[in-house]
């Protein structure tokens, strides 16, 4: 009996030892793969070979050690009506802050990285110098090879512009790892300051180093507004293929003013027949749509709402067109609208990007209306339809982001 117990104990010790050896080998492999990928990027002329790792230039007044410790992050950021905005940072809320990665094979990760790293930079990064000063942001990065976790510390902001009448702002930072836009995190709001100190830590767990090398860190600073939409202050993009994560780098980065979104254009026609009270909208085609997918394309379709005043009455949709920025729809939609109500009606036309996983994204929209259209072009199109009954009026419209 005693010998059997000893044998079982020996087998258990052997299993534990083998598990420890296996884990150590996994960590060594992760280090090897990391430096292999960096070497491949440097030899292929990627942006990673152009930027030295480590600390980027910061303001002269900043000291090398200021704000580098993760701070107290108890409590939650508050949105309109006193509701929590998002999970906040800090050790006690670590599980809420985690963004889970995937675990594809090493070979597929390397292939993905080599084919997408440069296109990702081109897709998101504007290398032009900022046209106006909207402040700076201080943050640091660290990578835990053992747990495959990226650790981001948002430290502080400096010289942000005033967005409120008081001459201050209420800034917070929204964090995403592009191209994934669905999982986004936010710092707490700092009230009435142009030089906020956040000192908050975010954990991105389950991201193999190969996967991170194909991601772009996006930090977007907003001014919180209790009564309307939050104002964009500025943003910063950092391709992680440019960063040596083994060095635990710290950065001061200049924020850039938010880009004016160019969403593309939509060609459609309007026709109204007073005799049978039929309003017909034909969605013809779109061009130069904004890319929403990592392959530089979108899967567009058009959603149309007939509205009476502020009330939505009837909805229609086109087919979905895969992997294109210039879809041809040629789909007519007819609505019954009495002549006496035609001037009070409108059509909310939204070009959407279809997504198999998660929520479909808005590419751009227009509001066709006689009084309060989304622009002069949309208002004129509606008025031409009314003044020229039974005629088909065709017109291009520039899509708006909201």
C-alpha positions in Angstrom: 0.0 0.0 0.0 2.8 2.4 1.0 4.8 1.6 -2.2 1.7 2.3 -4.3 1.3 5.7 -2.7 5.0 6.5 -3.2 4.7 5.5 -6.9 1.6 7.8 -7.3 3.5 10.6 -5.6 6.4 10.1 -7.9 4.2 10.2 -11.0 2.6 13.4 -9.8 6.0 15.0 -9.2 7.0 14.0 -12.6 4.0 15.5 -14.2 4.5 18.8 -12.3 8.1 18.9 -13.4 7.2 18.3 -17.0 4.6 21.0 -16.9 7.1 23.5 -15.6 9.6 22.5 -18.3 7.0 22.9 -21.0 5.9 26.3 -19.7 9.5 27.5 -19.7 10.0 26.3 -23.3 6.8 28.2 -24.3 8.2 31.4 -22.8 11.6 30.9 -24.6 9.7 30.2 -27.9 7.7 33.4 -27.4 10.9 35.5 -27.0 12.5 33.8 -30.1 9.4 34.4 -32.2 9.2 38.1 -31.1 12.8 38.9 -32.2 12.4 36.8 -35.4 9.3 38.8 -36.4 11.1 42.1 -35.6 14.1 41.1 -37.7 11.7 40.1 -40.6 10.0 43.5 -40.4 13.3 45.4 -40.4 14.7 43.5 -43.4 11.4 44.1 -45.4 11.6 47.8 -44.9 8.5 48.1 -42.7 7.9 51.2 -40.5 9.4 49.2 -37.6 12.9 49.8 -39.1 12.5 53.5 -39.2 11.6 54.4 -35.6 13.9 53.7 -32.7 12.3 52.0 -29.7 12.2 53.5 -26.3 11.2 57.0 -25.1 10.0 59.4 -27.7 10.7 63.1 -27.2 8.5 64.8 -24.6 8.1 68.3 -23.3 11.1 69.9 -21.8 9.4 70.4 -18.5 8.6 66.7 -18.0 11.0 64.5 -15.9 11.9 61.0 -16.9 10.1 59.4 -14.0 7.0 61.6 -13.7 3.7 59.7 -13.5 5.1 56.3 -14.3 3.5 54.4 -11.5 0.0 53.0 -11.9 -2.4 55.1 -9.8 -5.4 54.5 -7.7 -8.4 53.9 -9.9 -11.2 53.3 -7.6 -14.7 54.3 -8.7 -16.2 54.4 -12.2 -16.5 57.2 -14.8 -19.9 58.7 -14.8 -21.9 59.3 -17.9 -25.2 61.2 -18.5 -27.7 60.6 -15.8 -25.0 59.4 -13.4 -24.7 56.0 -15.1 -21.3 54.3 -15.2 -19.6 54.9 -18.6 -17.3 51.9 -18.9 -15.2 49.6 -16.7 -12.3 51.6 -15.2 -8.7 50.7 -14.7 -6.8 49.5 -11.6 -6.0 46.2 -10.0 -9.4 45.7 -8.3 -11.1 46.0 -11.7 -8.6 44.1 -13.7 -11.1 41.5 -14.9 -13.4 44.2 -16.3 -10.5 45.8 -18.2 -9.3 42.7 -19.9 -9.7 42.4 -23.7 -9.3 38.8 -24.8 -7.1 38.0 -27.8 -7.3 34.9 -30.0 -4.9 32.0 -30.3 -4.3 31.2 -34.0 -1.4 29.1 -35.0 2.1 30.6 -35.1 2.4 30.1 -38.9 -0.9 31.9 -39.6 0.1 34.7 -37.2 3.4 35.2 -39.1 1.7 35.2 -42.5 -0.9 37.6 -41.2 1.7 39.9 -39.8 3.8 40.0 -43.0 0.9 40.7 -45.3 -1.0 43.2 -43.1 1.5 45.2 -41.0 2.2 47.8 -43.7 -1.3 48.0 -44.9 -2.6 48.6 -41.4 -0.2 51.5 -41.0 -1.4 53.0 -44.3 -5.0 52.4 -43.4 -4.9 54.3 -40.1 -1.9 56.5 -40.0 -1.6 60.0 -41.4 2.1 60.9 -41.3 1.5 64.6 -41.9 2.5 67.0 -39.2 -0.4 68.3 -37.0 -2.0 71.4 -38.4 -2.8 72.7 -34.9 -1.6 72.1 -31.4 -4.1 70.0 -29.5 -1.8 68.8 -26.7 0.2 65.7 -25.9 -0.3 62.4 -24.1 2.1 60.4 -22.0 1.8 56.6 -21.8 3.9 53.5 -21.4 3.8 49.9 -22.7 4.9 46.6 -21.2 4.5 43.0 -22.4 4.3 40.0 -20.1 5.6 37.1 -22.2 4.6 34.5 -19.7 0.9 35.5 -19.6 0.9 37.0 -23.2 -0.5 40.2 -21.8 0.0 43.7 -23.1 0.0 46.3 -20.2 -0.8 49.9 -21.2 -0.5 52.7 -18.7 -2.2 56.0 -19.5 -0.2 58.5 -17.4 -1.2 62.1 -18.2 -2.0 64.7 -20.8 -0.5 68.1 -21.4 -1.6 71.4 -22.9 -5.0 70.2 -24.1 -7.3 72.8 -25.7 -10.2 74.3 -23.8 -13.6 73.0 -25.0 -15.8 74.5 -22.3 -16.9 78.1 -21.7 -15.0 78.0 -18.4 -11.7 77.8 -20.3 -11.1 74.2 -19.3 -12.1 70.7 -20.5 -13.3 67.4 -18.8 -10.9 65.0 -20.7 -10.9 61.2 -20.8 -9.1 58.7 -23.1 -10.7 56.1 -25.2 -8.4 53.1 -26.0 -8.7 50.6 -28.9 -6.3 48.1 -30.5 -7.1 48.5 -34.2 -8.5 46.9 -36.3 -10.7 45.7 -33.5 -13.1 48.6 -32.8 -15.7 46.7 -30.8 -13.7 46.3 -27.6 -12.8 49.7 -26.4 -11.8 50.9 -22.9 -12.0 54.4 -21.3 -10.2 56.2 -18.5 -12.0 58.1 -15.9 -13.0 61.7 -16.6 -10.8 64.4 -15.1 -12.8 67.5 -14.4 -11.9 71.1 -15.3 -8.3 70.6 -16.4 -6.1 71.0 -19.4 -3.3 68.9 -17.9 -5.0 65.8 -16.6 -3.3 63.0 -14.7 -5.0 59.7 -15.2 -2.4 57.1 -14.0 -4.6 54.2 -15.1 -3.6 50.7 -16.2 -5.3 48.5 -18.9 -4.6 44.8 -19.5 -5.0 43.1 -22.9 -4.8 39.4 -22.1 -4.3 36.5 -24.4 -2.4 38.4 -27.2 0.6 36.4 -28.6 3.4 38.7 -29.6 2.8 37.9 -33.3 -0.7 39.2 -33.0 0.3 42.4 -31.3 2.8 43.1 -34.0 -0.1 43.5 -36.4 -2.1 45.8 -34.2 -2.3 49.6 -34.0 -2.8 51.3 -30.6 -5.3 54.1 -30.9 -5.6 56.7 -28.1 -8.5 59.2 -28.6 -8.9 62.0 -26.1 -12.4 63.4 -25.6 -14.0 66.2 -23.7 -17.0 64.9 -21.7 -20.2 66.8 -22.1 -23.1 66.0 -19.9 -25.8 67.4 -22.1 -24.7 66.6 -25.7 -22.1 64.5 -27.6 -18.6 64.4 -26.2 -16.2 66.6 -28.2 -13.1 65.1 -29.8 -9.9 66.8 -28.6 -7.3 64.8 -30.5 -6.0 61.3 -31.2 -2.8 59.3 -31.6 -2.0 56.1 -33.6 1.0 53.9 -32.8 1.7 50.7 -34.9 3.0 48.1 -32.4 5.3 46.7 -35.0 7.4 49.9 -34.4 7.8 49.2 -30.7 10.3 47.0 -28.9 8.0 45.8 -26.1 10.9 44.1 -24.3 12.2 47.5 -23.3 9.1 48.7 -21.5 9.0 51.9 -23.5 7.5 55.2 -22.4 6.2 57.8 -24.8 5.2 61.4 -25.1 3.1 61.7 -28.3 1.6 64.8 -29.9 -2.2 64.5 -30.5 -3.6 65.2 -33.9 -6.9 66.9 -34.5 -9.6 64.4 -35.5 -9.7 63.8 -39.2 -12.7 65.0 -41.1 -14.2 61.8 -42.2 -14.6 61.3 -46.0 -17.3 58.6 -46.1 -17.8 58.5 -49.9 -20.7 59.4 -52.1 -24.1 57.9 -53.0 -26.0 58.2 -56.2 -29.8 57.9 -56.0 -32.9 59.1 -57.7 -36.3 60.4 -56.4 -39.6 60.4 -58.2 -43.1 61.3 -56.9 -46.4 60.5 -58.6 -49.2 62.6 -57.0 -51.9 60.7 -58.8 -51.3 57.5 -56.9 -49.3 59.0 -54.0 -46.2 56.9 -54.6 -42.7 58.1 -53.6 -39.9 56.1 -55.2 -36.3 56.2 -54.1 -33.9 54.2 -56.3 -30.5 53.5 -54.7 -28.2 53.4 -57.7 -24.6 53.1 -56.6 -21.9 54.4 -54.3 -18.3 55.3 -54.8 -15.2 55.8 -52.7 -16.8 54.4 -49.5 -14.7 54.4 -46.4 -13.0 51.1 -45.6 -14.2 49.5 -42.5 -12.5 46.1 -42.7 -8.9 45.1 -42.2 -8.6 44.1 -45.9 -9.2 47.7 -46.9 -12.7 47.0 -48.1 -16.3 47.1 -46.7 -19.4 44.9 -47.1 -21.9 47.7 -47.8 -25.6 47.8 -47.9 -28.1 50.6 -47.7 -30.8 51.0 -45.1 -33.7 53.5 -45.7 -36.2 54.9 -43.2 -39.3 56.8 -44.3 -40.0 59.4 -41.6 -42.9 61.7 -40.8 -41.6 64.5 -38.7 -39.5 62.8 -36.1 -41.3 59.5 -36.3 -40.0 56.6 -38.3 -42.7 54.9 -40.4 -41.2 52.3 -42.7 -37.8 50.6 -43.3 -36.2 49.0 -46.4 -32.8 47.5 -47.1 -30.7 46.7 -50.2 -28.7 43.5 -50.7 -25.2 43.3 -49.1 -22.3 43.6 -51.5 -19.1 41.9 -50.3 -15.6 43.4 -50.3 -16.1 46.6 -52.3 -16.0 50.3 -51.9 -17.9 51.0 -55.1 -21.1 48.9 -55.0 -23.8 49.1 -57.7 -27.2 48.5 -56.1 -29.9 49.6 -58.6 -32.6 48.8 -56.1 -35.9 50.9 -56.1 -38.1 51.4 -53.0 -41.6 52.7 -53.2 -43.6 54.3 -50.4 -47.2 55.5 -50.1 -47.2 59.1 -49.2 -50.2 61.4 -49.6 -49.6 64.7 -51.5 -50.6 66.8 -48.5 -47.9 65.1 -46.3 -45.0 64.9 -48.8 -43.4 68.2 -47.5 -43.4 66.9 -43.9 -41.8 63.5 -44.8 -38.1 62.7 -45.2 -35.9 59.7 -46.1 -33.0 58.8 -43.8 -30.6 56.9 -46.1 -27.8 55.0 -44.3 -24.9 53.2 -45.9 -23.8 50.4 -43.6 -21.0 47.9 -43.4 -22.2 44.4 -42.7 -20.3 42.5 -40.0 -20.7 38.7 -39.4 -19.6 39.2 -35.7 -20.9 42.1 -33.7 -22.8 45.2 -34.7 -23.0 46.5 -38.3 -21.1 49.9 -38.6 -22.4 53.1 -40.2 -20.2 54.2 -43.1 -22.2 57.4 -43.8 -25.7 58.8 -44.2 -27.8 61.5 -45.8 -31.2 62.9 -44.9 -33.4 63.7 -48.0 -36.0 66.3 -46.8 -37.6 69.5 -48.0 -36.9 71.6 -45.0 -34.1 70.1 -42.8 -32.1 67.9 -45.1 -28.5 66.9 -44.1 -27.2 69.5 -46.6 -28.1 71.9 -49.4 -27.8 69.1 -51.9 -30.2 66.9 -50.1 -32.8 69.7 -49.6 -32.6 70.7 -53.3 -33.0 67.1 -54.5 -36.3 66.8 -52.4 -37.6 70.2 -53.6 -36.8 69.3 -57.3 -38.8 66.1 -56.8 -41.8 68.0 -55.6 -41.7 70.8 -58.2 -41.2 68.3 -61.0 -43.7 65.5 -60.4 -43.5 62.3 -62.4 -39.9 63.0 -63.3 -37.0 61.0 -62.1 -34.4 63.3 -60.5 -30.9 61.8 -60.2 -28.2 63.3 -58.0 -24.9 62.4 -56.2 -24.7 63.1 -52.5 -21.7 63.3 -50.2 -22.2 60.9 -47.2 -21.9 62.4 -43.7 -20.3 60.4 -40.8 -23.3 61.1 -38.5 
